[in-house]
Amino acid sequence: MTKTASETPRQIVSPGELRAVAADGTKLRYRLMEMGSEIDDVIALGRGDPDLKTPGHIVEAACRAIEDGRADLPAPAAGLKDLRDAVAHKLRTDNGIPVDGDGVLITSGSQEGLFLLIQGLIEPGDEIIVPDPRYTSYDQAIERAGGMMRLVPTHRQQDFDLFPEVVEEAITPRTRAVLLVTPNNPTAGIVSPANLKKIAELAIEHDLVLISDEIYERYVYPPGKHLSVGSLPGLFERTITLGGVSKTYAMTGWRVGYVASTPEFTDHLTGLKRTISGGTAAVSQYAALEALSGPQQCVDDFYATYSRRREVMMRGLRDLGFDFGEPLGAFYVFTDVSSVGLSALAFSYLLLKEAHVLIFPGTAFGERWSDWMRISLLQPVDVIEEGLDRIRGVLERHT
């Protein structure tokens, strides 16, 4: 039963409910989404799946593959050769990464890609340096491989950039790799090119692997600039690049990601994928091939849409008195809500149950972010404005 506006935060947010969903970040996100799905007029500003439609020419390519029978054939575990070559061409042309098709593995979404690369890279007891806050699927992947995370802080005052000094302080004899997520989820920060180059020098000096998660690379806003670390001299051989089509082309449900590295490491991961899941669905791969090789105007149009929403959201959050680092990439704003007087988890429950606005608390991305919330830009401008109005109403009633 939906709570009414007359109820107080203490009545709406019970300690038992909070304990039940706060066990870990991934469980918390999914529990809140389940709750939101039960509300008819919910405004979802939580999860990161694009609300825009997959462009028509991509859908048509998938339909052609179904009609002519190509989608009925099992795909190789490493992926269709044409798609692997297209990914390699994109990475060489757009990112400067010297990879060919033999160095590309097509995965069932970037989520599978990140899991496979962690399992294929580290041994029990190895450490990976991970920026905090972070997308907590890395937590589970590292734990299941027997590895350890060495969390390094990022800060609002620096727009959540990652600095080489904190990375260097975290290096131990057991360090195997450094995780770079740029643009970042949840902070929308980027690793600036200057800092990235210095971190790359540390990787060479200490013989470390760099995991570069670049799933949001096409959405970087001025003055931010994106640099692929695998393009730097001498870095390709020690870099694993993770990407996909889901965010760029609004294709989350198609489940196509990729891992790019040396052919030797890619072969190793292909063996794991063959055992775990086999080839990625052929129909989705043909759609991804069209996405990469077909018209790119849709990406420019998506970028313009997200840029407009970003401006509206930042202005609205400032009007509410919230503070945040400048979102230089992706489609999120990571904002400090400590002025509310509730934890972000309690505030997210209050917003969901009273205002029907779904937002993820910062503790879904790391236990120390109890005063923060990640707000996505994945609703039309008028819906974002309505969501901000609902948040304002809650603040007026309870603060």
C-alpha positions as CSV (number, residue, x, y, z in Angstrom):
1,M,0.0,0.0,0.0
2,T,1.4,3.4,-0.9
3,K,2.2,5.7,2.0
4,T,0.6,9.1,2.2
5,A,2.3,12.5,2.4
6,S,1.0,13.0,6.0
7,E,3.3,10.3,7.3
8,T,6.7,11.2,8.8
9,P,10.0,10.0,7.5
10,R,10.3,7.8,10.7
11,Q,7.0,6.0,9.8
12,I,7.9,5.7,6.1
13,V,11.4,4.4,6.6
14,S,11.6,1.5,9.1
15,P,15.0,0.3,10.3
16,G,14.0,-3.2,9.3
17,E,13.4,-2.2,5.7
18,L,16.7,-0.5,5.5
19,R,18.6,-3.5,6.9
20,A,16.8,-5.8,4.5
21,V,18.1,-4.0,1.4
22,A,21.4,-2.6,2.4
23,A,23.5,-5.8,2.4
24,D,25.5,-4.8,-0.6
25,G,25.3,-2.2,-3.4
26,T,24.1,-4.5,-6.2
27,K,21.3,-6.0,-4.0
28,L,20.3,-2.6,-2.9
29,R,19.9,-1.2,-6.5
30,Y,17.8,-4.2,-7.6
31,R,15.6,-4.1,-4.5
32,L,14.9,-0.4,-5.0
33,M,14.1,-1.1,-8.7
34,E,11.7,-3.9,-7.6
35,M,9.9,-1.5,-5.3
36,G,9.7,1.2,-8.0
37,S,8.2,-1.3,-10.5
38,E,5.2,-1.6,-8.1
39,I,4.4,2.1,-8.3
40,D,2.3,3.2,-11.4
41,D,3.5,6.8,-11.6
42,V,7.1,6.4,-10.5
43,I,9.7,8.7,-12.0
44,A,12.8,6.5,-12.4
45,L,16.0,8.5,-12.0
46,G,17.8,5.5,-10.7
47,R,19.2,2.8,-13.0
48,G,21.5,3.5,-16.0
49,D,19.6,2.0,-18.9
50,P,19.0,4.6,-21.7
51,D,15.3,5.5,-22.1
52,L,15.8,6.5,-25.8
53,K,14.8,4.0,-28.5
54,T,17.4,1.9,-30.3
55,P,17.8,3.6,-33.7
56,G,15.6,2.2,-36.5
57,H,18.4,1.2,-38.9
58,I,19.9,-1.0,-36.1
59,V,16.6,-2.7,-35.4
60,E,16.1,-3.2,-39.2
61,A,19.5,-4.9,-39.4
62,A,18.4,-7.3,-36.7
63,C,15.2,-8.1,-38.5
64,R,17.0,-8.8,-41.7
65,A,19.3,-11.2,-39.9
66,I,16.2,-13.0,-38.5
67,E,14.4,-13.1,-41.9
68,D,17.4,-14.5,-43.8
69,G,18.2,-17.1,-41.2
70,R,21.6,-15.8,-40.0
71,A,20.2,-15.2,-36.5
72,D,19.3,-18.9,-36.3
73,L,23.0,-20.0,-36.5
74,P,25.1,-20.3,-33.4
75,A,27.8,-17.6,-33.1
76,P,31.4,-18.5,-32.4
77,A,32.4,-18.1,-28.7
78,A,34.7,-15.2,-29.5
79,G,32.0,-13.4,-31.6
80,L,31.2,-12.9,-35.3
81,K,34.4,-12.1,-37.2
82,D,32.8,-9.1,-38.9
83,L,31.8,-7.6,-35.6
84,R,35.2,-8.3,-34.0
85,D,36.8,-6.6,-37.0
86,A,34.4,-3.6,-36.7
87,V,35.1,-3.2,-33.0
88,A,38.8,-3.3,-33.8
89,H,38.4,-0.7,-36.6
90,K,36.4,1.6,-34.2
91,L,39.1,1.3,-31.5
92,R,41.9,2.0,-34.0
93,T,40.2,4.9,-35.7
94,D,38.4,6.6,-32.8
95,N,40.5,5.7,-29.8
96,G,44.0,5.1,-31.2
97,I,44.2,1.6,-29.7
98,P,46.4,-0.6,-32.0
99,V,44.2,-3.7,-31.8
100,D,42.9,-6.0,-34.6
101,G,40.0,-8.4,-34.7
102,D,42.0,-11.2,-33.1
103,G,42.3,-9.1,-30.0
104,V,38.5,-8.6,-29.5
105,L,36.1,-10.8,-27.6
106,I,32.4,-10.1,-28.0
107,T,30.5,-10.7,-24.7
108,S,26.9,-10.8,-23.6
109,G,26.9,-7.3,-22.4
110,S,29.8,-5.4,-20.7
111,Q,28.7,-7.0,-17.4
112,E,29.9,-10.4,-18.7
113,G,33.0,-8.8,-20.1
114,L,34.0,-7.3,-16.8
115,F,33.4,-10.6,-15.0
116,L,35.4,-12.6,-17.5
117,L,38.4,-10.3,-17.6
118,I,38.6,-10.3,-13.8
119,Q,38.4,-14.1,-13.7
120,G,41.0,-14.4,-16.5
121,L,43.4,-11.8,-15.0
122,I,43.9,-12.3,-11.3
123,E,44.8,-15.2,-9.0
124,P,43.7,-15.6,-5.4
125,G,45.4,-13.0,-3.2
126,D,46.0,-10.5,-6.0
127,E,45.0,-6.9,-5.4
128,I,43.3,-4.5,-7.8
129,I,43.3,-0.8,-7.1
130,V,39.7,0.5,-7.5
131,P,38.5,4.1,-7.4
132,D,35.8,4.8,-4.9
133,P,32.9,5.2,-5.3
134,R,32.5,2.5,-7.9
135,Y,30.1,0.3,-9.8
136,T,29.9,-2.6,-7.3
137,S,29.7,-5.4,-9.9
138,Y,33.5,-5.2,-9.8
139,D,33.3,-6.0,-6.1
140,Q,31.6,-9.3,-6.8
141,A,33.8,-10.2,-9.7
142,I,37.0,-9.6,-7.7
143,E,35.7,-11.4,-4.7
144,R,34.7,-14.5,-6.8
145,A,38.2,-14.6,-8.3
146,G,39.7,-14.6,-4.8
147,G,41.2,-11.1,-5.3
148,M,41.2,-8.1,-3.0
149,M,40.2,-4.5,-3.7
150,R,42.4,-1.6,-2.7
151,L,40.0,1.3,-2.7
152,V,41.4,4.7,-3.4
153,P,39.3,7.9,-2.8
154,T,38.0,10.4,-5.3
155,H,36.5,13.7,-4.3
156,R,33.8,16.1,-5.3
157,Q,36.2,19.1,-5.0
158,Q,38.3,17.6,-7.8
159,D,35.2,16.5,-9.9
160,F,36.0,12.9,-8.9
161,D,39.2,12.8,-11.0
162,L,41.7,10.0,-10.1
163,F,45.1,11.2,-9.1
164,P,48.4,9.3,-9.6
165,E,49.5,10.1,-6.0
166,V,46.7,8.1,-4.4
167,V,47.2,5.3,-6.9
168,E,50.9,5.1,-6.1
169,E,50.2,5.1,-2.3
170,A,48.0,2.0,-2.8
171,I,50.5,-0.1,-4.7
172,T,51.8,-3.1,-2.8
173,P,53.8,-6.1,-3.8
174,R,50.5,-7.9,-4.4
175,T,49.0,-5.3,-6.7
176,R,48.1,-6.8,-10.1
177,A,46.1,-4.1,-11.8
178,V,44.6,-0.7,-11.6
179,L,40.9,-0.2,-12.6
180,L,40.2,3.0,-14.6
181,V,36.5,3.8,-15.2
182,T,36.3,6.9,-17.4
183,P,33.8,8.4,-17.7
184,N,32.8,7.1,-14.3
185,N,29.7,5.4,-12.9
186,P,28.4,6.7,-10.5
187,T,30.3,10.0,-10.3
188,A,30.2,11.1,-13.9
189,G,33.8,12.2,-13.4
190,I,36.6,11.4,-15.8
191,V,40.3,10.6,-15.4
192,S,41.9,13.7,-16.9
193,P,44.5,13.0,-19.7
194,A,47.3,14.4,-17.6
195,N,46.5,12.1,-14.6
196,L,45.9,9.2,-16.9
197,K,49.4,9.5,-18.5
198,K,51.0,9.6,-15.0
199,I,49.1,6.5,-13.9
200,A,50.2,4.8,-17.1
201,E,53.8,5.6,-16.1
202,L,53.2,4.0,-12.7
203,A,51.8,0.9,-14.4
204,I,55.0,0.5,-16.5
205,E,57.2,1.2,-13.4
206,H,55.5,-1.4,-11.2
207,D,54.6,-3.8,-14.0
208,L,50.8,-3.5,-13.5
209,V,47.9,-4.2,-15.8
210,L,45.4,-1.4,-16.5
211,I,41.7,-2.3,-16.8
212,S,40.1,0.6,-18.8
213,D,36.3,0.6,-18.6
214,E,35.2,3.0,-21.3
215,I,31.5,2.1,-21.7
216,Y,30.5,5.8,-21.5
217,E,33.2,7.1,-23.7
218,R,30.9,8.8,-26.3
219,Y,29.3,11.0,-23.7
220,V,32.0,13.5,-22.4
221,Y,31.0,17.1,-21.9
222,P,33.2,20.2,-22.1
223,P,35.8,20.9,-20.7
224,G,36.2,17.1,-20.2
225,K,38.3,15.1,-22.7
226,H,38.5,11.4,-23.1
227,L,41.7,9.5,-23.6
228,S,42.0,5.8,-24.1
229,V,45.0,4.6,-22.0
230,G,45.6,1.7,-24.4
231,S,46.5,4.3,-27.1
232,L,49.6,5.5,-25.2
233,P,53.1,4.3,-26.3
234,G,53.9,1.0,-24.8
235,L,50.6,0.6,-23.0
236,F,48.5,-1.6,-25.3
237,E,50.3,-4.7,-24.2
238,R,49.4,-4.1,-20.5
239,T,45.9,-2.6,-21.1
240,I,42.5,-4.4,-21.2
241,T,39.8,-2.2,-22.7
242,L,36.1,-2.8,-21.8
243,G,33.3,-1.4,-23.9
244,G,30.1,-2.1,-25.6
245,V,27.1,-0.7,-27.6
246,S,24.6,-0.5,-24.8
247,K,25.1,3.1,-23.7
248,T,26.2,4.7,-26.9
249,Y,23.4,3.3,-29.1
250,A,20.6,2.8,-26.5
251,M,21.0,-1.0,-26.8
252,T,21.2,-2.2,-23.2
253,G,18.7,-5.0,-23.7
254,W,20.6,-6.3,-26.7
255,R,23.4,-7.4,-24.5
256,V,26.5,-6.8,-26.6
257,G,29.8,-5.8,-25.0
258,Y,33.5,-6.4,-25.9
259,V,36.9,-6.8,-24.3
260,A,39.9,-5.7,-26.3
261,S,43.5,-6.7,-25.5
262,T,46.3,-8.8,-26.9
263,P,45.3,-11.9,-28.9
264,E,46.8,-14.2,-26.3
265,F,44.7,-12.8,-23.4
266,T,41.6,-12.7,-25.6
267,D,42.1,-16.3,-26.5
268,H,42.3,-17.1,-22.7
269,L,39.0,-15.2,-22.1
270,T,37.3,-16.9,-25.0
271,G,38.0,-20.3,-23.4
272,L,36.2,-19.0,-20.2
273,K,33.3,-17.7,-22.2
274,R,32.9,-20.9,-24.1
275,T,32.6,-22.7,-20.8
276,I,30.3,-20.2,-19.1
277,S,27.9,-19.0,-21.8
278,G,29.0,-19.7,-25.3
279,G,28.6,-17.2,-28.1
280,T,26.6,-14.0,-27.7
281,A,23.2,-14.1,-29.4
282,A,23.8,-13.7,-33.2
283,V,20.8,-11.4,-33.7
284,S,22.2,-9.0,-31.2
285,Q,25.6,-9.2,-32.8
286,Y,24.2,-8.3,-36.3
287,A,22.5,-5.3,-34.6
288,A,25.8,-4.2,-33.0
289,L,27.5,-4.5,-36.3
290,E,25.1,-2.1,-37.9
291,A,25.4,0.2,-34.9
292,L,29.2,0.5,-35.4
293,S,29.3,0.5,-39.2
294,G,26.1,2.3,-40.0
295,P,25.1,6.0,-39.7
296,Q,26.3,7.8,-36.6
297,Q,24.0,10.8,-36.5
298,C,21.9,9.0,-33.9
299,V,24.9,9.3,-31.5
300,D,25.1,13.0,-32.0
301,D,21.4,13.3,-31.4
302,F,21.6,11.3,-28.2
303,Y,24.5,13.4,-27.1
304,A,22.5,16.6,-27.6
305,T,19.5,15.1,-25.7
306,Y,21.7,14.1,-22.7
307,S,23.5,17.5,-22.7
308,R,20.2,19.3,-22.4
309,R,18.9,17.1,-19.6
310,R,22.3,17.5,-17.8
311,E,21.9,21.3,-17.8
312,V,18.3,21.0,-16.5
313,M,19.2,18.6,-13.8
314,M,22.2,20.6,-12.6
315,R,20.2,23.8,-12.4
316,G,17.4,22.0,-10.6
317,L,19.7,20.4,-8.0
318,R,21.4,23.7,-7.3
319,D,18.0,25.3,-6.7
320,L,17.3,22.5,-4.2
321,G,20.5,23.4,-2.4
322,F,22.4,20.2,-3.3
323,D,26.1,20.1,-4.0
324,F,27.9,17.9,-6.6
325,G,31.0,17.5,-8.6
326,E,30.6,18.7,-12.2
327,P,29.4,15.7,-14.3
328,L,31.9,15.6,-17.1
329,G,30.7,12.3,-18.6
330,A,28.1,9.6,-18.8
331,F,24.5,10.5,-17.8
332,Y,24.5,10.9,-14.1
333,V,24.9,13.5,-11.4
334,F,26.4,12.3,-8.1
335,T,25.1,14.7,-5.5
336,D,25.6,15.4,-1.8
337,V,22.3,15.3,0.1
338,S,23.6,15.7,3.7
339,S,21.7,19.0,4.0
340,V,18.5,17.0,4.2
341,G,19.3,15.6,7.6
342,L,18.7,12.0,6.6
343,S,21.0,9.4,5.3
344,A,20.8,9.0,1.5
345,L,19.3,5.5,2.0
346,A,16.6,6.9,4.2
347,F,16.0,9.8,1.9
348,S,15.8,7.5,-1.2
349,Y,13.1,5.5,0.6
350,L,11.2,8.7,1.5
351,L,11.3,9.9,-2.1
352,L,10.2,6.6,-3.4
353,K,7.3,6.0,-1.0
354,E,6.0,9.5,-0.7
355,A,7.0,11.2,-4.0
356,H,7.3,8.2,-6.2
357,V,10.7,9.2,-7.3
358,L,13.3,6.4,-7.6
359,I,16.9,7.5,-7.0
360,F,19.8,5.3,-5.9
361,P,21.6,6.2,-2.6
362,G,25.4,6.5,-2.7
363,T,25.7,3.4,-0.6
364,A,24.7,1.4,-3.7
365,F,28.2,2.3,-5.0
366,G,30.3,2.1,-1.8
367,E,29.6,1.9,1.9
368,R,31.1,5.3,2.8
369,W,28.9,7.3,0.5
370,S,25.9,7.5,2.9
371,D,25.4,11.2,2.2
372,W,25.3,10.9,-1.6
373,M,22.8,9.9,-4.3
374,R,23.3,9.0,-8.0
375,I,20.7,10.6,-10.2
376,S,20.4,9.6,-13.8
377,L,19.5,11.7,-16.8
378,L,17.4,9.0,-18.5
379,Q,14.0,10.7,-18.6
380,P,12.7,13.5,-20.9
381,V,13.2,17.0,-19.7
382,D,9.6,17.5,-18.6
383,V,9.8,14.3,-16.5
384,I,13.0,15.4,-14.9
385,E,11.4,18.7,-14.0
386,E,8.4,17.0,-12.5
387,G,10.8,14.8,-10.5
388,L,12.6,17.8,-9.2
389,D,9.3,19.4,-8.2
390,R,8.3,16.2,-6.3
391,I,11.7,16.3,-4.5
392,R,11.1,19.9,-3.6
393,G,7.7,19.0,-2.2
394,V,9.2,16.4,0.1
395,L,11.9,18.8,1.3
396,E,9.3,21.4,2.0
397,R,7.2,19.0,4.1
398,H,10.0,17.3,6.0
399,T,12.9,19.8,6.4
